[in-house]
Amino acid sequence: MQALVGWFGASTPPPAQQVSWRRVLLPAMAGLCIGLVFLVAGLEASGFSSTGPFTVGAHWGLAEGLAERGVEVTVASEVGYDGQWFLALAEDPLLRGDLARRFDNPRYRAGRPLQSWLGWLLGAGRPVAIPLALLAIGPLAVGLGCAATARIMSASGRGRSWGLAFALVPGVGVGVALATAEPLALALAAVGLSLALDRRPGLAGLAFAGAALAKETYLAFAVAAGLHLVLARPAGLGARLRAAVLAVAPAVAALAGWWVYLLGQVPALPDRGVALNVTAPLGLPLAGWPRWLWALGHYSPPTVLDAPGPAGAAFVAASLALIAAGIVLGLRRRSLPARCALVLGGYATLVGGLLATQFYSAMRVLAPCVFAALLAVATKATTRPHPAERGRPTRQPGEELAAHEAESFSTATISTSGPSSRNRSPAPRNQ
């Protein structure tokens, strides 16, 4: 019973401070290079056409609509894939035209605007430049994600090279190659977690809002951070609640505001046919996992039409095993990575249905769950200080917890009252 309810205890702070953003420039550059490799792989599969990775399908009439705006696209297949919706939305970021009416599920697809907005900004609003701008976001997001992950890992004594674990999440490579939003959403979620560990819940909330606007399911990272902050004793309940609201409210408000706007701009049904059910099928916990396990033994066409050879089953099996390990750690530990692994792992247990027989979509849907589990597994439970902290005076574990939480809420807008918390000397930080 203790293993099932132990996660509800007081949150555990990291054993060391994170390294500064300056010190993770190298992982960021390495991540950018890895992202470029993913992008080249996506371009190579489409004959190095600048619009090939978006996989624009013929059925929805998007090619014609984009051509009217001066964007000639490569038409790949009858239905196409999800990158086409981000491209179309970037050409009409405020949904004033009729492109969104051609989406297979207009309101659902248009509910993920951030990647398209950034593509429009990077392309300076020029229709012909927007496809290249969108393709550039993927590698840039991998670099940002690796930098933020390196900071998170450093708080548990890991070297900065561990930040490259971000690029090992299969959904990241798939997202870059197919021009979808997972790399951006996951990178912003990692930034939010890093800022939460810095005890900056307001800035973390803004990062989580960006992640949620890139893909709504990434709101779960804000929920996990809010749970961690609410349980961060011995700070007062009021201070803990304020910190949690700062972390969660921006994402909720941003999503709600955009979705309300969608209701007046985008129809519920597409111009061609009925709206397809394109959401990830959810069910009872673990109800869909038997199908996952069955599919692993049949991971080739026609069971899985897009299976990338024998490696496909290995990627799926490793992802599920890692998520399961993350859930176990999430029940046993109370660190921020463990909270994320428990919340995102819980979501993964609800996913199933046709995703078991769709490799690329499965990797994308499981990406946040795999990343959260990876953080929980890699950020080992340790009191060993980061190498940059060695040789400096250290506190005993009980003193460290009290000092950490007192400092957490004596800064910025969430300071606790009382002279003892205001006058406490800050713990040394890595630079």
Secondary structure, 3 states (H helix, E strand, C coil): CHHHHHHHCCCCCCCCCCCCHHHHHHHHHHHHHHHHHHHHHHHHHCCCCCCHHHCEECCCCHHHHHHHCCCCCCEEECCECCHHHHHHHHHCCCCCCCHHHHCCCHHHHHCCCHHHHHHHHHCCCCCCCHHHHHHHHHHHHHHHHHHHHHHHHHCCCCCHHHHHHHHHCHHHHHHHHCCCCHHHHHHHHHHHHHHHHCCCHHHHHHHHHHHHHHCHHHHHHHHHHHHHHHCCCCCCHHHHHHHHHHHHHHHHHHHHHHHHHHHHHCCCCCCCCCCCCCCCCECCCCCCHHHHHHHHCCCCCCCCCCCCCCHHHHHHHHHHHHHHHHHHHHHHCCCHHHHHHHHHHHHHHHECHHHHHCHHHHHHHHHHHHHHHHHHHHCCCCCCCCHHHCCCCCCCHHHHHHHHHHHHCCCHHHCCCCHHHHCCCCCCCCC
